[in-house]
Amino acid sequence: MIRRMDVSLVILLVLAVFAGLFAFVKDRSLPMEGLYASGRLFGSVWIELLLGFIIAGLLEVLISPSEITSWLGTESSTRGILMGWLAGLVIPGGPYLLFPIAASLFKSGAAPGALITLITAKTLVSPIRMLTYEAPLLGWPFTIARCLPAILLPPLMGILGQWVFNLFMRK
């Protein structure tokens, strides 16, 4: 039987092979250009990735699984959704910080609905991004028109996401 992480690895491997073959068929030099581009991307984000994994590891040893379960576990339902919503709105950093933390919390017993709420809040409404990029470049009327609905969506996504997750987990 294949474990979940193995399925993800196989999917990524198949996608990489097909993309590489497609690039090769299009132009024999493209696969190497793609590898160089990947190296440049990795070179520009490796520090953020490393710090994200360090923070996630520290959270794993600093916060006990029972504390995580009490705040974000399936038994916390409404409180977990609200805590995930609040955390998603205030947590700094980008995906390199967010996803290692979410993975660590999930491994420690956080409910999928709470984490879906956290991830949705962080990706839809980032106060730092809103203040530094969105409002200065697009203006406050646009920023407010986009952010007000986005602020209300994460709890709904968490509730629906928990329901879908539960459907997948039924055997």
URVENZI-V866165 format. One record per helix or strand of 2 or more residues. SS is the DSSP state (@ for helix, = for strand). FROM is the first residue (numbers start at 1). TO is the last residue. If there is no record, write none. Layout:
SS,FROM,TO / SS,FROM,TO
This chain:
@,4,26 / @,30,62 / @,65,72 / @,74,90 / @,95,107 / @,112,124 / @,127,138 / @,140,169
